[in-house]
Amino acid sequence: MFAPTAEVDFVTASAAFRTPLGWTVGAKSYYDIKAQKASETDVVALYQNPCRCWSLGLFYMIFPDRTQYNFMISLTGVGWTENFGTAVVKSLLSPLLIGERGLPWAAPGGPYGMQPATPSAPPGPTQP
């Protein structure tokens, strides 16, 4: 059962940035205040070649009892690999990659990162 407390147990910090060389890099860390140590740290990177016809995603996750790392590849028009790290990379980098092609995950509006079209006027009754 969940019992809320008045004290803060964890602090989460994250950051991401794009480089001019085709890399987008991000990191997120969860800090346990009571234990005074990081309980999880995620480091991710995504390379997109200049034509956006392929991309390579990498992730590295550190937990107190284990370390995980993996990669993902996307070939625009063919598909992409998906694994546990895809969700981690997507959660950290997708705000910087709206409208991008060749991402290694399904994006709103299709696999190319396009935002769904928004109607210019709210739907209403039609005139006969």
C-alpha positions as CSV (number, residue, x, y, z in Angstrom):
1,M,0.0,0.0,0.0
2,F,1.3,3.5,-0.8
3,A,1.6,5.8,2.1
4,P,2.6,9.4,1.2
5,T,5.1,11.1,3.4
6,A,5.9,14.7,3.9
7,E,9.6,14.2,3.2
8,V,11.4,13.9,-0.1
9,D,13.1,10.5,-0.7
10,F,14.5,11.0,-4.3
11,V,15.7,13.8,-6.5
12,T,15.7,13.3,-10.2
13,A,17.9,15.4,-12.6
14,S,18.1,15.1,-16.4
15,A,19.6,17.0,-19.3
16,A,20.0,16.5,-23.0
17,F,21.7,18.4,-25.8
18,R,22.4,18.2,-29.6
19,T,25.9,18.5,-31.0
20,P,26.8,19.8,-34.5
21,L,28.2,16.4,-35.4
22,G,24.9,14.6,-35.6
23,W,24.9,13.3,-32.0
24,T,22.2,13.9,-29.4
25,V,23.3,13.1,-25.9
26,G,21.4,12.9,-22.6
27,A,21.6,11.7,-19.0
28,K,19.3,11.2,-16.1
29,S,20.1,10.4,-12.5
30,Y,17.9,9.4,-9.6
31,Y,19.5,10.3,-6.2
32,D,18.3,8.6,-3.0
33,I,18.5,11.3,-0.3
34,K,18.1,8.9,2.6
35,A,20.9,6.5,1.4
36,Q,22.9,9.5,0.0
37,K,23.8,7.8,-3.2
38,A,22.5,7.5,-6.8
39,S,20.1,4.7,-7.2
40,E,20.1,4.8,-11.0
41,T,22.0,6.7,-13.7
42,D,21.1,6.6,-17.4
43,V,23.4,7.9,-20.1
44,V,22.1,7.8,-23.7
45,A,23.3,8.9,-27.1
46,L,21.8,8.9,-30.6
47,Y,23.8,9.4,-33.8
48,Q,21.9,10.5,-37.0
49,N,23.8,10.6,-40.3
50,P,23.4,13.8,-42.3
51,C,20.7,12.3,-44.7
52,R,18.7,10.9,-41.8
53,C,18.6,7.5,-43.6
54,W,20.0,5.6,-40.6
55,S,20.7,6.2,-36.9
56,L,22.4,4.5,-34.1
57,G,21.3,4.7,-30.5
58,L,23.3,3.7,-27.4
59,F,22.4,3.5,-23.8
60,Y,24.3,2.8,-20.6
61,M,22.5,2.3,-17.3
62,I,24.1,2.0,-13.8
63,F,22.2,0.5,-10.9
64,P,23.6,-0.4,-7.5
65,D,23.6,-4.1,-8.3
66,R,24.2,-4.2,-12.1
67,T,25.1,-2.3,-15.2
68,Q,23.2,-2.5,-18.5
69,Y,24.1,-1.4,-22.0
70,N,22.9,-1.9,-25.5
71,F,22.4,-0.4,-28.9
72,M,19.6,0.2,-31.4
73,I,19.7,0.8,-35.1
74,S,17.2,2.4,-37.5
75,L,17.2,2.2,-41.3
76,T,14.7,4.7,-42.6
77,G,12.0,2.9,-44.7
78,V,13.0,-0.5,-43.4
79,G,12.5,-0.4,-39.7
80,W,14.3,-0.2,-36.3
81,T,15.3,-2.5,-33.5
82,E,13.5,-2.1,-30.2
83,N,14.6,-3.1,-26.7
84,F,14.3,-2.0,-23.1
85,G,16.8,0.9,-23.8
86,T,14.6,2.3,-26.6
87,A,12.1,3.6,-23.9
88,V,15.0,5.2,-22.0
89,V,16.5,6.9,-25.0
90,K,13.1,8.0,-26.3
91,S,12.1,9.5,-22.9
92,L,15.3,11.5,-22.6
93,L,15.8,12.6,-26.3
94,S,12.4,12.8,-28.0
95,P,11.7,16.4,-26.9
96,L,14.8,17.4,-28.9
97,L,13.9,15.3,-31.9
98,I,10.4,16.3,-32.9
99,G,10.1,16.2,-36.7
100,E,13.3,14.1,-37.2
101,R,13.4,11.2,-39.6
102,G,15.2,7.9,-39.0
103,L,14.6,7.6,-35.3
104,P,15.0,4.1,-33.7
105,W,11.4,4.1,-32.3
106,A,7.9,4.6,-33.4
107,A,6.9,8.3,-33.2
108,P,3.5,10.0,-33.2
109,G,2.2,10.2,-36.8
110,G,4.5,7.4,-38.0
111,P,8.1,6.2,-37.6
112,Y,9.7,9.3,-38.9
113,G,9.2,11.5,-35.8
114,M,6.5,13.7,-37.4
115,Q,3.9,15.3,-35.0
116,P,0.3,14.4,-35.9
117,A,-1.4,17.2,-37.9
118,T,-3.6,19.4,-35.8
119,P,-6.9,20.7,-37.3
120,S,-7.0,24.4,-38.0
121,A,-10.6,24.6,-36.8
122,P,-12.5,22.5,-34.3
123,P,-14.7,19.9,-35.9
124,G,-18.3,20.9,-36.0
125,P,-21.5,20.1,-37.9
126,T,-21.4,20.3,-41.6
127,Q,-23.7,22.4,-43.7
128,P,-26.0,20.4,-46.1
